[in-house]
Amino acid sequence: ELKVEQNPLFLSMQEGKNYTIYCNYSTTSDRLYWYRQDPGKSLESLFVLLSNGAVKQEGRLMASLDTKARLSTLHITAAVHDLSATYFCAGRPRGGSNYKLTFGKGTLLTVNP
Amino acid sequence: DSGVTQTPKHLITATGQRVTLRCSPRSGDLSVYWYQQSLDQGLQFLIQYYNGEERAKGNILERFSAQQFPDLHSELNLSSLELGDSALYFCASRGGGGDTQYFGPGTRLTVL
């Protein structure tokens, strides 16, 4: 059974600083997802990482995947207040076609002026 | 806006009651997924349907059931409700050949 662990669970940053959220998963996963959730809102897809060494960037966010280490990272560059949200990573177990996702507990990011 | 719609947005009911949550996937998406989000359990996969057929089950209680209709909308039925069933229930859809699940706005269920 796939298990997904994120750390840290809480992250308070200053605007302009850089930081990284880590996502470890327990068994082979062939898809790694990052989602953003604002308070009381739905989940917004940020990235889907499909292969070892994959790197994707959108604005101040960059996600990468290392399948050998079973690790994905979400790097935040020069944080701004608008990035305050909860970030989830999720994995899909390798094999099968059902795409059921296992989510981490989420990282609550607060960016302070 | 993901294109996935869910009704109602909020539902308040009493223990022992039964409710139905409705989801309409994005146009053309055949796969529908249901997730439960609560403070203690986090985000958990409940069940998946593909073109009317059940494809995968997660930690879904026997008191809960779902179905997908010919027009592809899906309903999640929750019965004999308990206080612990209070949560946000999300539906997501995915298109054939695509990797991303697009989430609806959710239904917040409060059981009193």
Chai-1 contact restraints between the chains, C-beta under 6 A:
chainA,res_idxA,chainB,res_idxB,connection_type,confidence,min_distance_angstrom,max_distance_angstrom,comment,restraint_id
A,R31,B,D99,contact,1.0,0.0,6.0,A-B,restraint_1
A,S42,B,F103,contact,1.0,0.0,6.0,A-B,restraint_2
A,S42,B,P105,contact,1.0,0.0,6.0,A-B,restraint_3
A,S42,B,G106,contact,1.0,0.0,6.0,A-B,restraint_4
A,L43,B,F103,contact,1.0,0.0,6.0,A-B,restraint_5
A,S45,B,T100,contact,1.0,0.0,6.0,A-B,restraint_6
A,V48,B,D99,contact,1.0,0.0,6.0,A-B,restraint_7
A,V48,B,T100,contact,1.0,0.0,6.0,A-B,restraint_8
A,N98,B,Q48,contact,1.0,0.0,6.0,A-B,restraint_9
A,N98,B,R55,contact,1.0,0.0,6.0,A-B,restraint_10
A,N98,B,A56,contact,1.0,0.0,6.0,A-B,restraint_11
A,K100,B,F45,contact,1.0,0.0,6.0,A-B,restraint_12
A,K100,B,Q48,contact,1.0,0.0,6.0,A-B,restraint_13
A,K100,B,A56,contact,1.0,0.0,6.0,A-B,restraint_14
A,F103,B,L43,contact,1.0,0.0,6.0,A-B,restraint_15
A,K105,B,G42,contact,1.0,0.0,6.0,A-B,restraint_16
